[in-house]
């Protein structure tokens, strides 16, 4: 296997590993979107990786502004950074909101209780509050934790371009990998 293909394989291997290893640097990543011609970024948790279809996904509250952003312009960039390995990974692609109710239910069932509680907030993320804890439900509402599924969404990012950067005091390396054509991956070394 040549160096270029080895890098691409390592990228996907690390993404899969981040789903299994607690504290892996790729487990939490930033997603940037465009809304009203302005960039916006936020951190999310990587929830699934599908190398064959070139898709990564995260979960979000259906009332969050990122959903509005994706509906207006579905072009996004996912940014990962592995501090110990000094490797930056930018994955450009298109985001889509999953409408498959069975998949949404399956993901909900696999979610930890702590994660499910996030979807029980009384107000949409970003809503103005008079007091910092006003968004919390009362204890009685927490008894029906599964009602949070009404606010739960899965977002897929179909990856088209991967921009990989390895920082090294002996010389940085950067390669841009175009995977938009599954039959013909294009590798271009680039100045870091």
C-alpha positions as CSV (number, residue, x, y, z in Angstrom):
1,X,0.0,0.0,0.0
2,X,1.4,3.4,-1.0
3,X,1.8,6.3,1.5
4,X,-1.3,8.1,0.3
5,X,-3.6,5.1,0.7
6,X,-2.0,4.3,4.0
7,X,-2.9,7.8,5.3
8,X,-6.5,7.5,4.1
9,X,-6.8,4.0,5.8
10,X,-5.3,5.5,9.0
11,X,-7.8,8.3,9.0
12,X,-10.8,6.0,8.8
13,X,-9.2,3.6,11.4
14,X,-8.8,6.5,13.9
15,X,-12.4,7.6,13.4
16,X,-13.6,4.1,14.1
17,X,-11.3,3.9,17.1
18,X,-12.7,7.1,18.5
19,X,-16.1,5.4,18.8
20,X,-14.7,2.7,21.1
21,X,-11.9,4.4,23.1
22,X,-12.9,6.8,25.8
23,X,-11.0,10.1,25.5
24,X,-9.9,9.6,21.9
25,X,-9.1,13.0,20.4
26,X,-11.5,12.5,17.5
27,X,-14.5,11.6,19.8
28,X,-15.5,15.3,20.0
29,X,-15.1,17.4,16.9
30,X,-16.2,20.8,15.6
31,X,-18.7,21.2,12.8
32,X,-18.8,24.5,10.9
33,X,-21.8,25.6,8.9
34,X,-22.8,28.8,7.1
35,X,-25.9,30.8,7.9
36,X,-26.7,34.2,6.4
37,X,-23.3,34.1,4.8
38,X,-21.6,33.9,8.2
39,X,-19.6,30.9,9.6
40,X,-20.8,29.2,12.8
41,X,-19.0,26.4,14.6
42,X,-19.8,24.1,17.5
43,X,-18.5,20.9,19.1
44,X,-20.4,17.7,18.7
45,X,-19.8,14.1,19.6
46,X,-19.0,11.6,16.8
47,X,-21.7,8.9,17.0
48,X,-21.1,6.7,13.9
49,X,-18.6,6.2,11.1
50,X,-19.3,4.5,7.8
51,X,-16.2,4.2,5.6
52,X,-18.0,2.4,2.8
53,X,-20.5,5.3,2.3
54,X,-18.1,8.0,3.5
55,X,-20.4,9.2,6.2
56,X,-19.9,10.3,9.8
57,X,-22.7,11.3,12.1
58,X,-23.6,13.1,15.3
59,X,-26.8,13.7,17.3
60,X,-28.4,17.0,18.0
61,X,-31.5,18.7,19.4
62,X,-34.0,19.2,16.6
63,X,-34.6,22.8,17.9
64,X,-31.0,23.8,17.6
65,X,-29.9,26.5,15.2
66,X,-27.5,24.2,13.4
67,X,-30.6,22.4,11.9
68,X,-31.7,25.7,10.4
69,X,-28.2,26.3,9.1
70,X,-28.1,22.9,7.5
71,X,-31.5,23.4,5.9
72,X,-30.4,26.7,4.4
73,X,-26.9,25.5,3.3
74,X,-25.9,21.9,3.8
75,X,-22.2,22.4,3.1
76,X,-20.2,21.8,6.3
77,X,-16.7,21.2,7.5
78,X,-15.8,18.8,10.4
79,X,-12.6,19.6,12.2
80,X,-10.7,17.0,14.3
81,X,-7.4,17.5,16.1
82,X,-5.2,14.8,17.7
83,X,-3.0,16.8,20.0
84,X,-0.6,13.9,20.9
85,X,-0.1,13.0,17.3
86,X,-0.2,16.6,16.1
87,X,-2.6,15.7,13.3
88,X,-5.4,17.9,12.0
89,X,-8.2,16.5,10.0
90,X,-10.7,18.7,8.1
91,X,-13.5,16.8,6.4
92,X,-15.6,18.8,4.0
93,X,-19.0,17.5,3.0
94,X,-22.8,17.9,2.9
95,X,-24.9,17.4,6.0
96,X,-28.3,15.8,5.9
97,X,-31.0,15.3,8.6
98,X,-31.9,11.6,9.0
99,X,-35.6,10.9,8.5
100,X,-35.5,7.2,9.0
101,X,-37.6,6.7,12.2
102,X,-36.2,3.2,12.8
103,X,-32.7,4.5,12.8
104,X,-33.6,7.4,15.0
105,X,-35.2,5.1,17.5
106,X,-32.3,2.7,17.4
107,X,-29.8,5.5,18.1
108,X,-32.0,6.8,20.9
109,X,-32.2,3.4,22.5
110,X,-28.4,3.1,22.4
111,X,-27.9,6.5,24.0
112,X,-26.8,6.8,27.6
113,X,-29.3,8.2,30.1
114,X,-27.1,11.3,30.6
115,X,-27.2,12.0,26.9
116,X,-31.0,11.5,26.7
117,X,-31.5,14.1,29.5
118,X,-30.1,16.8,27.2
119,X,-33.1,16.4,24.9
120,X,-35.6,17.1,27.8
121,X,-34.7,20.9,28.0
122,X,-37.8,23.1,28.2
123,X,-36.4,25.5,25.6
124,X,-34.5,25.2,22.4
125,X,-30.7,25.5,22.6
126,X,-29.8,29.2,22.4
127,X,-33.1,30.5,23.8
128,X,-32.8,33.6,26.0
129,X,-33.2,32.8,29.8
130,X,-33.9,34.9,32.8
131,X,-31.9,32.5,35.0
132,X,-29.2,30.1,33.9
133,X,-31.1,27.0,35.0
134,X,-34.5,27.9,33.7
135,X,-34.2,25.4,30.8
136,X,-34.3,22.4,33.2
137,X,-37.4,20.3,33.5
138,X,-38.9,19.7,36.9
139,X,-38.1,16.3,38.5
140,X,-41.6,14.9,37.6
141,X,-40.9,15.5,33.9
142,X,-37.7,13.5,34.1
143,X,-39.6,10.3,34.9
144,X,-40.6,10.1,31.2
145,X,-37.1,10.4,29.8
146,X,-38.1,8.8,26.5
147,X,-40.2,11.9,25.7
148,X,-36.9,13.5,24.7
149,X,-36.9,11.5,21.5
150,X,-39.2,14.2,20.1
151,X,-36.3,16.6,20.1
152,X,-33.6,14.1,19.1
153,X,-32.1,14.1,15.6
154,X,-29.3,12.3,13.8
155,X,-27.3,14.3,11.3
156,X,-25.1,12.6,8.7
157,X,-22.2,14.2,7.0
158,X,-21.3,12.8,3.6
159,X,-17.6,13.4,3.2
160,X,-16.3,14.6,-0.1
161,X,-12.8,16.1,0.7
162,X,-10.4,15.2,3.4
163,X,-7.6,17.7,4.3
164,X,-5.0,15.9,6.4
165,X,-2.2,17.8,8.1
166,X,0.6,16.3,10.1
167,X,2.7,18.7,12.1
168,X,6.4,17.6,12.7
169,X,9.4,19.7,13.6
170,X,11.3,17.8,10.8
171,X,8.8,19.0,8.3
172,X,5.0,19.2,8.1
173,X,3.0,17.1,5.6
174,X,-0.4,17.9,4.1
175,X,-2.5,15.9,1.7
176,X,-5.9,16.8,0.2
177,X,-7.9,13.7,-0.6
178,X,-10.9,14.0,-2.9
179,X,-13.2,11.0,-2.3
180,X,-16.3,12.5,-4.0
181,X,-16.0,9.9,-6.7
182,X,-15.9,6.5,-4.8
183,X,-14.3,4.8,-7.9
184,X,-11.5,7.3,-8.3
185,X,-9.9,8.8,-5.1
186,X,-7.6,11.7,-6.0
187,X,-4.6,12.5,-3.7
188,X,-2.9,15.9,-3.9
189,X,0.1,16.7,-1.7
190,X,-0.2,20.3,-0.7
191,X,2.0,22.9,1.1
192,X,1.2,22.9,4.8
